[in-house]
Each structure stands twice: as structure tokens, then as C-alpha cells.
């Protein structure tokens, strides 16, 4: 028998307590008779054990050591002794010593039970029936009055546990620290430190808890305590939603640690929250072989998110395994949660039949209204994703979930897709624009990129077939906020240039994919902005090949035109006119007409202007024709032609001026004065007002 065994008698009970030993029932003496003994118990727990033998009424047990055997005999009681009156705690609180622990025994020397021993085992009994306040009363009596007791240290640690369980956390921390101070080498210190850290976490004092974990890692290196503390250190960051810090720890947990699987699971969850599904899945794969080591009741939400990550990664088989692992608990809340996650996975892979089946099941059997609402929402999303819904259904769903960005953004996307399929590109882009403005972070914005690009390109095709300022303005209103990757920004930039909207080009010119086109557009932009030096620097890097040689000729023509060298400008424009692009050809003809006007070749200028067919240049063509007629002394024709563009603000000031001059040339002072008064009223600070005033005087 171990020398540290405790054997004692209390009334009709014989008790043998064996710390750090496991009791084996077959070692009990076999000559116990029912006439004398009522019952015996063998109980094991916490690495210690005890035997309790109860005599029938009128008998008390006697025990003696016979070699390696303890013999328990009944003794008839003649005179019952009075029970010892215990101080410190009420007598009705004293429990029969009845402690539970683990290992084997052999008999030991008998000893007489002491008061502190009675207090300790009474506290143990109260502790194990979860009467922590009663247990605390017993342990506190030992701690305060029996400092030399062999139960003193154990009572101190257990007193801290009692305070923790009744949520008197400050008392618990103080008691734990005092216990550690008295017995710093005790085997219970590591576990006590974890208890202190746990209290700090309950009080949301995560930094204090982490300091405790760091202490355990340092003082108990390469032990099970250090592995646990290392994990808990990361877990405390995780509970604060500080995934970046948590990942630094989880990713360094050793594979031999029992906490490796759950560390990888939480690593996967952190990557899932960052929407990095590839890394989330990779972290899961590291621990997938030990999936059964994960406690579902504690980590079922993280498991559900891992299932979604696997679905996003299109590993549907493994996702099904994870969901099934959650559902095998058969706990209603966990199964419902897993079903919702499965429905999201079904939505991702387009398995609408399974989704509807699970949705109907949850709506019918779940008692949780939130779960039912989620199921209905996912079923409505499935209707939208199917795509075969009419506008009325979409409107109904949008109204129902008007405050839910996820559903409304999907509805807008479906609207856009529906119109795109019907080749109503403007309507499609209207919905995509609304989606972008209202829900800029929606994943459907990215999914809509190809549709937006193709719609804009289709509108560009229509623009080049029939150029219109309204069309290019409309296209710009879509392209500027959406900026889809697949859009043909080269054609779009030239469309802006040819419609005299060069200022808008700066937003797109640097994202043109074709290097030569990008260089030509940038050079043209610098020329129009008056920076010929930067334009020439870009031009020198451009390839001299079709079709870009036409663009370079045009740009060199612009440089000479703005420098006043009209002859050279005319030569470059004529070379550029070899282009096969009709809109560019009309743009060049307009430039040539201006050059000829400055060269005073008015008839030739009118000839060129008559060849321009693009309606977007009609006002400018009319204006230039009117000026040419004036220069040719055809004042009546000039007045008539210029009157057609009088309402165009771009030309109005000069039109009024030349009309007044024309009337003066014709000797019609009255009409000249009317034109002058109109000019003065509209542009009072114009230099032309003073010129006409002098002429009219």
C-alpha cells in the first residue's frame, strides 16, 4: 500500500483515500458479510481514488494491517460516542468524506481522522455536487485556521475554483495568486494560471490573459501546458476579431500539438473573413484528416464557414463532408445552421432543387424565426439566380428586401442581365450603374464587368455607325463610373476626341491596353492642351505603321496648325486623310477647311466642308461656310447661313458680330443695330461690342 494513503473511521463508515492512485475493486477483502456491512463504494476521479465501506446500524468498522492487506472488521457498538462539535462551520454542513480520484492502492497504516481532514473532504463533496458556496466555506476554514495542514495548499487552489464558479472573479484571482505564492512548484500551478487567464477573458481583459499565456509558454516549454497556452494565446486574439495577430500564432502551432487541428480550422476561418477562399481551403486541407478531432458544439460556426469556402473553391464533395460532420450531432440549432450554409452552397453551384428542399424543411420544422427568414431569403435569391423571372417578380423581391444589400444587388444584377440578353444595352447599363452607386462593395459588380464592357462596346459600335454627341455623352456617363476592364478604351478615347471632348480623355488614356493607341491618344491630348513638347516626346516613340501612321500625321498636322504653319499642317492632314475610318475622315476635313480658311482659300474650304457627312459637325460646318461666304463678299448668303447657328452658344458671339458686319456692308443700319444690341445684351464685355459701336457711330 502507498505510504501516502489515508485510512480512517467516521461513525459507521470506513474510508480509504489514495491520492495519485487508481483503485481496483478486486483488491477488497472478500469476507464482508451482509449481516454487518451495508454497502461499499469505489470511486475514481482527478488522479485519485477512495473506498467507502458502510456498516449496518449498531456496528462500527475496525481495520488493521496484515502484511499487504487491510482487514476491515465489524464491531458491535455498546455506547454511542457523542459527535465532536466542529467550530467554524455549522455541523449540518459537514459531509461524509466521499472524495473521487484515480490510481491503484495497497493498504497503509491506520491513522486517526483530524478536524482539518473532515473539513477538506466535506468541501470536496460539496464541490462535486456543485454547491460551490458551501465548498468555499469548508476550504476557507482550512486556509484561515490550519496553515500547517497537509490539505492547506489543495484547499487554497480549490477555494479559488469555488470563487471562480460563483463568479466572484476578483476574489478568485487573489486566491489563486496567493496559492501560487505558497506553492510555486505545485503541479496545479499551470492549471491555475489557465483559470486566471480564463477569468481575464470573461472580463474582456484579453491583454492580461495573454500575459498569463505567455508566462505559461515560457515556464512550461515543450509540455502540454505550453502547447495549450500557445493555442489560447492565438485564440484570445481570434475572439477579439484580431485575425492578423491570431494567424501569426496559429500558423506556428506545431503539428504534434493536440491543438493543431483546431488552430488550422481557426486559421481557415480568419482567411474566410478576409474573403481569401484559396488560403481558407488550404488551411482546412492541412487538418482535414483530423476533422473528427474538432468539437462540433464549440466550433460549428467555423466549420460552416469552411464549408462555404470549399463551395467557393468548388470542392463540393469536401464541403458536403464538413456539413455532414456538423449535422451528425442531431442538435437542432446546429443542423439548422448547417442547412442554411448548405443552401448558400447550393445557390453557388446552382443546385436549386436541393436548396428549395432544405428551405421548405426549415420553414416547416424549425422553431427559430431567424432561420426561417434566412431560408425564405435564400429561396428568393434562387428565384432571381435562375433568371427566368419577370419584372413583376423582381420588383416584388426588391420591395420585400429593400433594406438587404445582398438581395437588392442581386436583383439589380438580374435586371441588368435580363436587359442585356434582350439587347437593351442602355437599360442594362442603367441597372449596373445603380448597382455600382448603391452597393459599391457588392460581388456582383465584379461579375457584371464582362456584361458592362460588352454593352459599352456595343453602344460604341452604334456611335461609329451614326455619330451623335448625345450618344457619346451617354456612353461616357456609363464608362466613367463603371470603368469595366474589357471596354475598348482606344475606340472610346478617339470617339471623345472626334466629338471635341478631349478633356474627358485623361480619365481613360492611361488604361488603354494597346501601347501604340495609348501613345497616340496621349500625344493628341497634349497637343490639344497646348503642350507640344510633351506631345513630340510621346510621338517619337510611336510605331510608323498602319493605322497609327494616320494618327501621327494628324497630330503633326495639329502641331503645325497651332504653330501657324498652315502649309505643313495642310500636307499632314491630307496624308492622314487616307484613313478608312469615316468619322476620323470628317474630323480631318473639318481641320483642313480651317487651314484653308486661314490660307484665304475660301472656295476650296467650302468644297471640303461640303464633303463632311457626320451630323455632329453640322453646326461647325455651317459656321465655317458662313464665314467663307462673308469673306467672299456674299453678305446676304453669309447672314442667312450664320442665322442657322445663332442659337449655338459656341458660335453665337461671332455669329452676331458677322451678321452686324454683313448688314453694315449691305447698308442695312437698322438690322446691324439690332444685331449689335443683341450682342451687347448677351456679351456686354465682348471686344466685338466696341468694334461695332465705333462702326455704327
Secondary structure, DSSP 8 states (H G I E B T S, - for coil): --TT-EEEEETTEEEEEEET-B--GGGS-S---TTTEEEEEEEEETTEEEEEEEE-TTEEEEEEEETTEEEEEEEE-SS-------SSS-GGG---------B-----------HHHHHHHHHHHHHHTT-HHHHHHHHHHHHHH-TTSTTHHHHHHHHHHHHHHTT-HHHHHHHHHHHHHH-TT-TTHHHHHHHHHHHHHHTT-HHHHHHHHHHHHHHTTTSHHHHHHHHHHHHHHHHTT-HHHHHHHHTTS-TTSTTHHHHHHHHHHHHHHTT-HHHHHHHHHHHGGGGGGS-HHHHHHHHHHHHHHHHHTT-HHHHHHHHHHHHTT--HHHHHHHHHHHHHHHHHHT-HHHHHHHHHHHHHH---HHHHHHHHHHHHHHHHHH----HHHHHHHHHHTTT-HHHHHHHHHHHHHHHHHTT-HHHHHHHHHHHHHH-TT-HHHHHTHHHHHHHHHHHHHHHHHS--HHHHHHHHHHHHHH--TTS-HHHHHHHHHHTT-GGGGGGTGGG-SSHHHHHHHHHHHHHHTT-HHHHHHHHTTS---TTHHHHHHHHHHHHHHHTT-HHHHHHHHHHHTT-S-HHHHHHHHHHHHHHHHHTT-HHHHHHHHTT---GGGHHHHHHHHHHHHHHTT-HHHHHHHHGGGTT-TTTHHHHHHHHHHHHHHHT-HHHHHHHHHHHHHH-TT-HHHHHHHHHH-
